[in-house]
């Protein structure tokens, strides 16, 4: 039994030394906080160990896949936290001035005007994207293949930009 634990520890040590730095950098690129990235990288190795730590040649792939998922989860958590905090910061801000209200209303009218002028499918895609729906959810709503949503959004943004500049000048 002791030899199994020692060999498992040796595998963990070997994998940790070989991949920790790169995994921390991968996570750090997403979360933009190196200290948090290092914590998450260590968590990836803990998860690997908890899951048996026996993936053989597949361990590298498992570690990187888990690292990317951890980074994306952390990024989403930060985004949710920022949105939540921004909701509460609205209560601390003074009410908008009449000029700010007018400018906001004018911008919203301009955007609605442009959305009404571009192809309906493009307008729908942009609105769904603005509501932070996933590509899969957008694809289901528009009845298109999920792999084509990125291209559809790129074309929709270009059409919106062109129509906005035509109607209202550059932003």
Steps between C-alpha positions, in 0.01 A plus 500: 500500500782742581656445160176598327479821702864578433465435128186718493685776684791468260264529204337805655838658572619430146185637341497799732859594418447445128171685457427736791664807346325464166165422659528807723583713193203360305267581787668838555429606141130458563459626857762779477607444862818298532459425871148365442627308195762328712235401757277359227794313345570333835129413524522329160768265634297435815200405282723273293620326814146470639378343176745217535793670332529222251453615144829372369590682181168685515587679825650798316184553297281457805702756694485763225132442428423532870718811524315670214166412656615634837620821335173552317300427815709753693461758223121452503498526878692829480262631232197410714660666801573816300141513369367449851724771640404737218135454594573616850724781384198641314348576838808700599510713187320831484202503264582588139482859388240600241777521239621147581142373478451670163827360362415150620154521344647631174752216488228244567282651224795484259569136586134405463488688169799306368374165631175563315686574178735201484401145406267360770715190550802721570303717742371192682850354526637824644219531753543141616875548525451823699290298744807278550346184360743224412570411138291184545205701632529751215518216249186342646311830499597583141477137383854495362799275556692595816827502304373782278397735783843666521497582128141619523587734788803636316288577192228649720747729675644614169152570362405688817819708492455586130135600543572698818776698331279559194213634712673667794867545413784323676446410863 
